[in-house]
Amino acid sequence: MNNDLPLRIIFLTLWIVFITISYARKTQQLSSRSIRERLRGASRWESKFDIALRVALFLFWISALILYVIYPDWMTLFTIPLPIWLRWIGVGVAIVSLPLLAWAHHTLGQQFSPGLQLREEHALVTSGPYRWIRHPMYTAESVFMIALAVESANWLVAPPMAAGIVLLYARVGKEEAMMIERFSDEYRSYMKRTGRFLPRFKCSKK
């Protein structure tokens, strides 16, 4: 298990960087008061059940991550027999996904919200990575979670990662419907020239 120690340290470090990028200037959004406010403000775009499910998953994440890093002897029961080279590839992929996440957060700035809601002064962001991708943050988060699940090689860590990705993709349709209702043809036009999770490449016609 000593050979696994560097990977566990890297795992914890990457998660700290991930949380810092996502909430460094938005720590109030992690507070219990913020969660209660989101529950009271639940709408047809995001129900109270959706919010509660995301909070429960977040707590499950934290528990799984702490247990993996501490890694008592009984955690070996959950080990996935992956080759060490594949786990290090997972580390590399996770690191590569972080600049995209940081770029997306920086571009959104104060427009970012963890819930499906729009403010009165909300503007449609089409700069930075949003010039090519409508949901670069979801792309970066999904890649990060897949990579960290591979890096951990642990069945206790992989399920909450998979559940997180499922929840991200499940809300995309609702989010785009909300944006269409708010920005109408402007957003429809934006959808035609961008990809949902990856850039849309056009084949040149001769």
N, C-alpha and C positions, 0 to 999 in steps of 0.2 A: 504493500500500500504506500510505501515511501515514494515509489516512482510516480504515484498519482498526485503527490503533494503539489508540484509545480502547476499542474493542470487545474487543481482546485483553487490555487491562489490566482491564477489567470482568470478563471471563471468568475470569482468574486470581484476582481478588479474590473472586468468588462461590464459586469452588472452595475457596479458603482458608476462607471462612465455613462452607461445607458440611462440610468435614473437621473444623473446630473444633467445630461443633455435635455432630457424630457421635462424635468421639473425644476431646474436650477433657479429660474426666475418666477416660478409658479408654485412654490411650496404650499401656498394657501389652498390650492386645489386638492391637496392630499389630506387636508384636515377633516375631522369628523363633522365640523360645521359645514364645510363645503359639500360633503356627501349628503347631509340632511337637506341642504338647500337644493341640491340636484334632485333629490327624491320628491321634494315639494313642487319643484318645477318640471316634473316629468310631463312629457307631451306625447302626441301621437307618433312622433319620430323616435322617441326613446322612452319606453315605459318604465315604471318603477321596478318591474321584474328584470328588465335589461340592466338597469343600474345596479340593483342588488346582486345580480349574477356577476357583473364585472368586479364589484367590490369583493365578493366571495372568492373569485378566481385570483384576484390580486393577493389576498391573504394566503391562499393556497400556494401561490408562487413563492411568497416570502418564506413560508414554512418549509417548502421543498428545498429552496436555495440554502437556507440556514442548515438544514439537515445534511445536504450534500457537502457543504463546505466543512462542517464539523466532522462528518463522515465517521460515525461510530462503527464498530465491527459488524453490527447487524445490517448496515447499509450494503454490505457486499452481496446480500441476497438479491439486490435490485440491479446488479451490474449487468450491462449489455456487453457481450464479448466483441467489441469493435477493435480493429487494428490500431495501433498507436498513431500511425501515419495519417489515418483518416481523422482521428481526433484532433491532430495538429492542423489539418486542413480546415476543420471546423473553427479552430481559433483564428486562422487567417481570414476566413470568410466573415466571421463576426466582426473582426477589426475593420475590414473593408466596408461593411454596412454602416458603421458609425458616422463617417463623414457625410453620407447621404442623409442620415437622420438629423445630424446637426444642421446641415444646409436647409433642410425642409423646415425645421423649427425656427431657424433664424429668419427665413423668408416670410413665414407666417407672422412672426412677432406676436403682437397682442391679439391677432385674429385667432390664435390657437385656443381651442377649448376641448377638454377631455370628453365632454358630452355633445350630443347632437342639438346644438342651439345656435341661433344667430342673433347678434345684437343689432340695434337700430342702425348703427353706423357701419355695419359689416360691409366690407368690400370684397369683390372677387379677386383673389390673388392668382396671377398668371405669370409671375416672374420666377427667377431661380429655377429649381427643378420642376416647378409647376408649369413651366413653359412647354414641357414635353410630356409630363406625367400628371394625372389628376390626383393621384394618391401616393406620392413618393414616400410619405411617412409610413404608410401601411406596408409598402414594399420593403423598406429598410427594416421595420420591426419584424416582419415575417422572416426575412433572411436571417436576421440576428437570432431569433428564437430557434429556427431550424439548426443553425450553426452551433448554438450553445447546447442544444439537445444532443447533437452528435458529439460535441466536445466532452460533455459530462458522461456519456455512455452509461446512463443510469435510468432505469424505468420509473423512478420516483420523480425525476426531473422532466422527462419527455412528455408525459400526459398533460401537465398544465401548460407546457409550451404549445402543444398541439391544440388544446382548447382555446388558448389565446389567439392563435391564428384563425381558428374557426369563427370566433366572435368578431375579429377584425373584418373578415370577409362577409360575415352575415350583415354587418351594418352598412356596407358600401352602398347597396341599393337604396336604403333609407336616406343615407346622406345625400346621394345624388338627386333623389326625388325632392328633398328639402331645398337643395340648391336650385333646381329647376323651378320650383315654386317661387323662390325669392328672386332669381335673376333671369328667369324665362329664356328668351331666345339668345341672350348673351351666353348663358351657360350651355345651351344646346350647340351653339357655334363652337364654343370651347371644347366640347366633347368630340366634335368632328375632327378637330386637328390634334388631339392628344390621345395617348393611350391611357387605359385605366391604371395599370400597375407598371407597365413598361412603355418606353417610347414607341410611337407608331411610325414605322419605317415605310415610306412610300417608294414604290418601284418606279423609276423613271421610264417614261414611254418614248420610244424611238419613233 
